[in-house]
Amino acid sequence: MKRTTVALLAALEAFIVVAIGIAIALVPLTLLWAIQFGFAVDWLVFWRAAVDIWLLGHGTDISVTLDPTTVARVGVLAAGDPFTVSLAPLGIGLVTVLLGSRTGGRAAESGAWLTGVVSSVLTVLVLSAVVTLTAANGLVSPSLVGGVFSPAIVYLAGLAVGLIGARVRGGDLVVGGRLGDRLAELGDRLGARTIGIVVASLRGGTIVAAGIVGVAAIVVAVMLIASFGTVVGLYESSGVGVTGGIAVTIAQLAYLPNLVVWCASWLLGPGFAIGVGTSVSPAATLLGPVPGIPVLGAIPTGDLPFGFLGLIVPVLVGFLGAAAVRPAVVRAADGHGLVRSLVLTALGIAVVASVLMGALALAASGAIGPERLQEVGPSALAVLLATLATTTVSALVGMASGRYGPADD
């Protein structure tokens, strides 16, 4: 395929990705404008809100200043001071990553992947700059730098996933040129044993992080079902109507990945906060006034007698992740320094899993309002350290299990 064609197709796909991302919020908001407000309000207000939500979903901070009427209704004088909203709805960013991975896969198959990547990223940069400028106003303004670059960075991550995935599926992981020569030289210096340890650590750590998040997703689903009555009651008391309820539901779906990460932090021990001075963890639940968002009705309000049983999950997943990659480590060691290889791999698994879980916790936390609502979500450092502690022990046990001889081959 010609490079010009690849560039045009990649730019078109990037445009579609941006359009879909903004439409996730714009469509229900437009329905709200038409049905709930009867076209009486300027539609640009809803356009700006949709753009703000899209930018927020990619990690852009939003500066908010409440008008005097709203401050008086809230009843908190400090609410009149400007504050930052930074809690990203990870579902929106996840959509960008998934769509970007499809573009990356097609770019890899075209034979001109670099052209496709450059064209699509530049398109996202330009579109992000344009919509960011249209969203700025006196009361709510996204960060200009974050608005321009954050969506492109998230999209680039999706492109990288697609490119690497396409090469893995095609069995073509060879890198040419000077970079390929450098990598080949580095591989010769490290040796098969060291490379085996690194690869096993990456695989095992990813398995552990994915396992913890997977169990957390199941727990969130169970809690939502168990708290169905409370959630419905919060919907009814909100008085937003049918159209408003649809918009609220879509917003909650965008934040559903955040809830899963919060639950993962709870399983690891540190838990999460919904406001300064609050804590939801296996040890204790300490909550002040909670925003009347329906999905938050699934959060337990009291201490759970068997809450510490959740700590079994990361320990068990760490053991299974280490056991899954142990045979590959044994093969790479080939009888030379096997115990040392197993120990190093276990430590590597713990480090990789800790970094991944810490990064997820960082992405799933932020601010959603003034004063006490400037601290919402888990502590990234606490999650990283908790994952490191639990996974190190369980991964060492997993590596110690099994035979040390040829039977592992």
C-alpha positions in Angstrom: 0.0 0.0 0.0 1.3 3.5 -0.9 2.5 5.7 1.9 0.1 8.5 1.0 -2.9 6.1 1.2 -1.7 4.8 4.6 -1.3 8.3 5.9 -4.8 9.3 4.8 -6.4 6.2 6.1 -4.6 6.6 9.5 -5.7 10.2 9.7 -9.3 9.3 9.0 -9.2 6.6 11.6 -7.8 9.0 14.1 -10.5 11.5 13.3 -13.1 8.8 13.9 -11.5 7.8 17.2 -11.7 11.4 18.5 -15.3 11.8 17.2 -16.4 8.6 19.0 -14.7 9.6 22.2 -16.5 13.0 22.3 -19.8 11.5 21.1 -19.9 9.2 24.2 -20.7 12.2 26.2 -22.1 14.5 23.6 -25.0 12.3 22.4 -26.7 11.9 25.9 -26.0 15.5 26.7 -27.6 16.6 23.4 -30.7 14.4 24.2 -30.7 16.1 27.7 -30.6 19.5 26.0 -33.5 18.6 23.7 -35.8 16.7 26.0 -35.0 18.0 29.5 -34.3 21.7 28.6 -36.4 22.0 25.5 -33.7 23.6 23.4 -33.8 26.6 25.8 -30.1 26.5 26.7 -27.3 27.3 24.4 -26.1 23.9 22.9 -22.5 25.1 23.1 -22.7 24.6 26.9 -23.2 20.9 26.3 -20.5 20.8 23.6 -18.0 22.2 26.1 -19.1 19.8 28.7 -18.7 16.8 26.3 -15.2 18.0 25.4 -14.3 18.5 29.0 -15.3 15.0 29.8 -13.4 13.6 26.9 -10.2 15.5 27.8 -10.7 14.5 31.5 -10.8 10.9 30.4 -7.4 11.2 28.9 -5.8 12.7 32.0 -6.3 16.5 31.4 -7.0 18.5 34.5 -10.0 20.7 34.4 -10.1 24.0 36.3 -13.5 24.9 37.7 -14.9 28.0 39.3 -18.5 27.8 40.6 -20.8 30.7 40.1 -22.2 32.6 43.1 -25.6 31.0 42.8 -24.2 27.5 42.9 -21.9 28.4 45.8 -24.9 29.6 47.8 -26.8 26.4 47.0 -23.9 24.3 48.1 -23.6 26.2 51.3 -19.8 26.0 51.5 -18.0 29.4 51.2 -14.7 27.8 50.1 -16.6 26.3 47.1 -16.3 29.7 45.5 -12.6 29.3 45.1 -11.2 27.8 41.9 -10.5 24.1 42.2 -9.3 21.3 40.0 -11.1 18.2 38.7 -8.6 15.5 37.8 -10.3 12.1 38.4 -10.2 10.7 34.9 -13.1 8.4 33.7 -10.8 5.6 32.6 -13.5 4.1 30.4 -13.1 6.9 27.9 -9.3 6.5 27.8 -9.8 2.8 27.4 -11.9 3.3 24.3 -9.1 5.4 22.8 -6.5 2.7 23.6 -8.7 -0.1 22.1 -9.5 1.9 18.9 -5.8 3.0 18.7 -4.7 -0.7 18.9 -6.8 -1.5 15.9 -5.2 1.3 13.9 -1.8 0.2 15.0 -2.5 -3.4 13.9 -3.6 -2.2 10.5 -0.6 0.1 10.2 1.7 -2.9 10.9 0.0 -4.9 8.2 0.3 -2.1 5.6 4.1 -2.3 5.6 4.4 1.5 6.3 3.6 1.5 10.0 5.7 4.6 10.8 3.8 6.7 8.3 0.5 5.5 9.7 1.6 6.2 13.3 2.9 9.7 12.5 -0.1 10.7 10.5 -2.6 9.5 13.1 -0.8 11.0 16.1 -0.5 14.4 14.3 -4.2 14.2 13.5 -5.1 13.6 17.1 -2.8 16.5 18.2 -4.5 18.9 15.8 -8.0 17.9 16.7 -7.2 17.9 20.5 -5.9 21.5 20.2 -9.0 22.6 18.3 -11.5 21.1 20.7 -9.6 22.3 23.7 -9.7 25.8 22.5 -13.5 25.6 21.9 -14.0 24.2 25.5 -12.4 27.1 27.4 -14.6 29.5 29.2 -14.6 31.6 32.3 -16.0 29.0 34.7 -14.7 25.7 33.4 -11.4 25.5 31.5 -9.2 22.5 30.6 -5.4 22.7 30.8 -4.2 23.8 27.4 -1.0 21.7 27.5 -2.8 18.6 28.8 -5.7 19.0 26.4 -3.3 19.1 23.4 -0.9 16.3 24.3 -2.7 13.9 26.7 -5.2 12.4 24.1 -2.3 11.9 21.7 -0.2 10.1 24.3 -3.0 7.8 25.2 -3.7 7.1 21.5 0.0 6.5 20.9 -0.1 3.9 23.7 -2.9 2.1 21.8 -1.0 2.3 18.6 2.0 0.7 20.3 -0.2 -2.1 21.6 -1.6 -2.8 18.2 1.8 -2.7 16.5 3.4 -5.1 19.0 0.4 -7.4 18.9 0.4 -7.6 15.1 4.1 -8.5 15.1 3.7 -11.1 17.8 0.8 -12.7 15.9 2.8 -12.6 12.7 5.9 -14.1 14.4 8.0 -11.1 13.3 9.7 -9.4 16.2 12.9 -8.7 14.4 14.1 -5.1 14.6 16.3 -3.9 11.7 18.9 -1.2 11.4 21.2 0.1 14.0 18.7 -0.5 16.7 18.4 -4.1 15.7 22.2 -4.5 15.8 22.4 -2.9 19.3 19.6 -5.2 20.6 21.4 -8.3 19.2 24.6 -7.2 20.8 22.9 -6.6 24.1 21.2 -10.0 23.9 24.6 -11.7 23.3 26.0 -9.9 26.4 23.1 -10.8 28.7 22.8 -14.4 27.6 19.8 -16.7 27.3 19.5 -17.1 31.1 19.2 -13.4 31.8 16.8 -12.8 29.0 14.7 -15.7 30.2 14.5 -14.1 33.7 13.5 -10.7 32.3 10.8 -12.2 30.0 9.4 -14.4 32.7 9.3 -11.5 35.1 7.4 -9.4 32.6 5.0 -12.2 31.9 4.5 -13.2 35.5 4.1 -9.6 36.7 1.5 -8.9 34.0 -0.4 -12.1 34.9 -0.5 -11.1 38.6 -1.7 -7.6 37.9 -4.3 -8.9 35.4 -5.5 -11.5 37.9 -5.9 -9.0 40.7 -7.9 -6.6 38.4 -10.0 -9.5 37.1 -11.0 -10.7 40.6 -11.7 -7.0 41.5 -14.1 -6.7 38.5 -16.0 -9.8 39.7 -16.3 -8.3 43.2 -17.6 -5.0 41.8 -20.2 -6.8 39.8 -21.3 -8.8 42.9 -21.4 -5.7 45.1 -23.6 -3.8 42.5 -26.0 -6.7 42.3 -26.1 -7.0 46.1 -26.7 -3.3 46.5 -29.2 -3.0 43.7 -31.9 -1.6 46.0 -29.7 1.2 47.3 -28.5 2.1 43.8 -32.1 2.3 42.5 -33.0 4.4 45.5 -30.3 6.9 44.8 -31.5 7.1 41.1 -35.0 7.9 42.3 -34.0 10.5 44.9 -31.8 12.3 42.3 -34.8 13.5 40.3 -32.9 13.7 37.1 -35.7 12.1 35.0 -35.3 9.4 32.3 -33.0 11.3 30.0 -30.9 12.6 32.9 -30.8 9.0 34.3 -29.4 7.8 31.0 -26.7 10.4 31.0 -25.8 9.6 34.6 -25.6 5.9 33.8 -23.3 6.5 30.8 -21.1 8.7 33.1 -21.0 5.9 35.7 -20.0 3.3 33.0 -17.1 5.6 32.0 -16.0 5.5 35.7 -16.5 1.8 36.1 -12.8 0.9 35.4 -12.0 3.3 38.3 -14.2 1.4 40.6 -12.5 -1.8 39.6 -9.1 -0.4 40.4 -10.5 0.9 43.7 -11.7 -2.6 44.5 -8.3 -4.0 43.6 -6.7 -1.6 46.0 -9.2 -2.8 48.7 -8.2 -6.4 48.0 -4.5 -5.4 48.4 -5.1 -3.8 51.7 -4.7 0.0 51.4 -8.2 0.6 50.2 -9.3 4.0 48.8 -10.7 7.3 49.9 -13.8 9.3 48.9 -12.7 12.6 50.4 -10.0 13.9 52.6 -9.8 12.0 55.9 -12.0 9.0 54.7 -11.0 5.4 54.1 -12.6 2.3 52.8 -10.3 -0.7 53.5 -10.5 -4.3 54.9 -9.3 -2.9 58.3 -12.1 -0.3 58.7 -14.5 1.9 56.8 -14.5 5.6 57.7 -16.8 7.7 55.5 -18.1 11.2 55.8 -20.9 12.6 53.5 -20.7 10.8 50.2 -21.8 12.3 46.9 -25.3 11.0 45.9 -24.0 9.1 42.9 -26.0 5.9 42.5 -23.1 3.6 41.8 -21.4 4.7 45.1 -24.3 3.0 46.9 -22.5 -0.3 46.3 -19.7 0.8 48.7 -20.0 -0.8 52.1 -20.8 1.7 54.8 -19.7 -0.4 57.8 -16.8 -2.6 58.8 -16.7 -6.1 57.2 -16.1 -8.9 59.7 -14.3 -11.0 57.1 -12.7 -8.2 55.1 -9.2 -9.4 55.5 -10.1 -12.5 53.6 -9.7 -10.3 50.5 -6.0 -10.3 51.1 -5.9 -13.9 50.0 -6.6 -12.8 46.5 -3.2 -11.1 45.7 -1.3 -13.8 47.6 -3.0 -16.6 45.6 -2.7 -14.7 42.3 1.0 -14.1 43.0 1.6 -17.8 43.6 -0.2 -18.8 40.4 1.6 -16.1 38.3 5.0 -17.4 39.5 4.0 -21.0 39.0 2.9 -20.3 35.5 6.3 -18.9 34.3 8.5 -21.2 36.4 9.0 -23.9 33.7 10.3 -21.2 31.3 12.8 -20.1 34.0 14.0 -23.6 34.5 14.5 -24.1 30.8 16.4 -20.8 30.5 18.7 -21.7 33.4 19.5 -25.1 31.9 20.8 -26.4 35.2 23.1 -23.4 35.9 22.3 -21.3 38.9 18.6 -22.4 39.0 17.8 -21.3 42.5 19.2 -17.9 41.9 17.3 -17.6 38.6 14.0 -18.6 40.4 14.6 -16.0 43.2 15.5 -13.2 40.8 12.4 -14.0 38.7 10.2 -13.9 41.7 11.5 -10.5 42.7 11.1 -9.4 39.1 7.5 -10.5 39.1 6.8 -8.6 42.3 8.4 -5.4 40.9 6.5 -5.6 37.6 3.2 -6.3 39.3 3.8 -3.5 41.8 4.6 -0.9 39.1 1.5 -1.9 37.1 -0.8 -1.8 40.0 0.7 1.5 41.2 0.2 3.0 37.8 -3.4 1.9 37.7 -4.0 3.4 41.2 -2.4 6.7 40.1 -4.6 6.8 37.0 -7.8 5.9 39.0 -7.3 8.6 41.6 -7.8 12.4 41.6 -10.1 15.2 42.6 -13.8 15.6 41.8 -14.7 18.7 43.7 -13.7 21.5 46.2 -12.2 21.0 49.7 -12.5 17.4 50.9 -13.3 16.1 47.5 -9.8 16.9 46.3 -8.7 13.4 47.4 -10.6 10.5 45.8 -9.4 7.0 45.0 -6.4 4.9 46.2 -2.9 6.0 47.1 -0.6 4.9 44.3 2.4 4.5 46.7 0.4 2.5 49.2 -0.9 0.2 46.4 2.6 -0.2 45.0 4.1 -1.1 48.4 1.2 -3.5 49.3 1.6 -5.3 45.9 5.3 -5.5 46.4 4.9 -7.1 49.9 2.3 -9.6 49.0 3.6 -10.6 45.6 7.2 -11.0 46.7 6.3 -13.6 49.3 3.8 -15.5 47.2 6.0 -15.4 44.1 8.9 -16.9 46.0 6.6 -19.7 47.2 5.4 -20.2 43.7 8.9 -20.4 42.4 9.9 -22.8 45.2 7.1 -25.2 44.3 7.7 -28.0 41.8 10.7 -30.0 40.8 14.2 -28.8 40.2 15.2 -31.3 37.7 14.4 -32.3 34.1 10.8 -32.9 34.9 10.2 -29.2 34.6 11.1 -29.2 31.0 
